[in-house]
Amino acid sequence: MIHRTWGGPEQLASSGLCWGAFHRGRALSLACTYFLGSRYEDVAALADPGHRRQHLALACVTALCQDIAARGRTPSWTCSRDNRPSRLLAWSAGFRLIREYVHYATGAARRQAYPGAEAA
C-alpha cells in the first residue's frame, strides 16, 4: 500500500507529495514521497497492472522528482535488488545505483525457554 507511511489514502492525497495519472476518475498510476527526510525524499511508485508499460508511472515519478528538487531536497529510490520492474523504472527516471543492500528479517517471534524460568 503506497499510502501506508502517510496513514491512509486521504492523508497521502492531502500531503501534496503525490502525483497521479487518472482516467475517468480512476487512478492508473501513482508516485509519491514514501519517506520524507530533511535532505532526501524516498520515492515510491505503482501502476495498475492493466495499464503497465504505458509510461504512466515514469511520468508520475518524473513530475514528483521535479517537485522534490523544487523543495530543495534530493529524490532517492530504494528497492530490492531482485525487483527488476522497480529498478528499470528508477533507471528510466534518471536514478543511478549508488550501492546495493541486503535486507534482513526474522520470522515470527519465538518464545525462548530458559532453564528454571518456570519456577519463577
C-alpha positions as CSV (number, residue, x, y, z in Angstrom):
1,M,0.0,0.0,0.0
2,I,1.6,3.1,-1.2
3,H,-0.2,5.3,1.3
4,R,0.9,3.3,4.4
5,T,3.6,5.8,5.6
6,W,1.0,8.6,5.4
7,G,-1.6,6.9,7.5
8,G,-4.1,6.3,4.7
9,P,-5.2,7.4,1.2
10,E,-6.8,10.6,2.4
11,Q,-3.6,11.8,4.2
12,L,-1.5,11.0,1.2
13,A,-3.8,12.8,-1.2
14,S,-3.8,15.9,1.1
15,S,0.0,15.8,1.6
16,G,0.8,17.5,-1.8
17,L,3.6,14.9,-2.2
18,C,1.9,12.6,-4.7
19,W,1.4,12.7,-8.5
20,G,-1.1,10.5,-10.2
21,A,-2.3,9.5,-13.7
22,F,-6.1,9.2,-13.9
23,H,-8.7,8.1,-16.4
24,R,-12.3,8.7,-15.7
25,G,-11.7,9.3,-12.0
26,R,-9.7,6.1,-11.6
27,A,-6.0,6.2,-10.6
28,L,-3.9,4.2,-13.1
29,S,-0.5,5.2,-11.6
30,L,0.8,7.0,-8.6
31,A,4.2,8.2,-7.5
32,C,4.7,9.7,-4.0
33,T,7.2,10.6,-1.4
34,Y,7.2,7.4,0.7
35,F,9.7,8.6,3.4
36,L,10.3,12.3,3.9
37,G,13.7,13.3,5.4
38,S,15.4,16.7,5.9
39,R,17.6,16.2,2.8
40,Y,16.1,13.3,0.9
41,E,12.6,12.1,-0.2
42,D,12.4,8.4,-1.0
43,V,10.1,7.8,-4.0
44,A,7.6,5.1,-4.3
45,A,5.5,4.3,-7.4
46,L,2.9,1.9,-8.6
47,A,0.8,1.3,-11.7
48,D,-2.4,-0.6,-12.2
49,P,-1.4,-4.0,-13.7
50,G,-3.7,-3.4,-16.7
51,H,-2.0,-0.2,-17.6
52,R,1.7,-1.0,-17.1
53,R,4.2,-0.3,-19.9
54,Q,2.4,2.9,-20.9
55,H,5.0,5.1,-19.2
56,L,2.4,6.5,-16.7
57,A,4.5,5.6,-13.7
58,L,7.5,7.2,-15.4
59,A,5.5,10.4,-16.0
60,C,4.4,10.5,-12.3
61,V,7.9,9.8,-11.0
62,T,9.4,12.5,-13.3
63,A,6.9,15.1,-12.1
64,L,7.4,14.2,-8.5
65,C,11.2,14.4,-8.7
66,Q,10.9,17.9,-10.2
67,D,8.7,18.9,-7.2
68,I,11.2,17.3,-4.8
69,A,14.1,19.3,-6.4
70,A,12.0,22.5,-6.2
71,R,11.6,21.9,-2.5
72,G,15.4,21.8,-2.2
73,R,15.6,18.1,-1.5
74,T,17.1,15.1,-3.3
75,P,14.9,12.3,-4.7
76,S,16.1,8.8,-3.7
77,W,14.9,5.4,-4.7
78,T,15.1,2.2,-2.6
79,C,14.1,-1.3,-3.8
80,S,15.2,-4.8,-3.5
81,R,17.9,-6.0,-5.9
82,D,15.5,-8.6,-7.2
83,N,12.8,-6.1,-8.1
84,R,13.6,-5.7,-11.7
85,P,10.5,-3.6,-12.7
86,S,11.3,-1.1,-9.9
87,R,14.9,-0.9,-10.9
88,L,14.0,-0.3,-14.6
89,L,11.6,2.4,-13.6
90,A,14.2,4.1,-11.4
91,W,16.8,3.9,-14.2
92,S,14.4,5.3,-16.8
93,A,13.6,8.2,-14.4
94,G,17.3,9.1,-14.1
95,F,18.2,7.4,-10.9
96,R,21.6,5.7,-10.8
97,L,22.8,2.9,-8.5
98,I,25.0,4.0,-5.6
99,R,25.0,0.8,-3.6
100,E,23.1,-2.4,-3.2
101,Y,21.9,-3.5,0.2
102,V,20.9,-6.7,1.9
103,H,17.7,-6.8,3.8
104,Y,17.5,-9.0,6.9
105,A,14.3,-10.1,8.5
106,T,13.2,-12.5,11.2
107,G,10.3,-14.9,11.3
108,A,7.6,-14.7,13.9
109,A,8.8,-14.1,17.4
110,R,9.5,-17.4,19.2
111,R,9.2,-18.0,22.9
112,Q,12.6,-18.9,24.3
113,A,12.5,-21.4,27.2
114,Y,15.2,-20.7,29.8
115,P,16.2,-23.3,32.4
116,G,14.4,-22.5,35.7
117,A,12.1,-19.9,34.2
118,E,9.0,-21.9,35.0
119,A,9.8,-21.9,38.8
120,A,10.0,-18.1,39.0
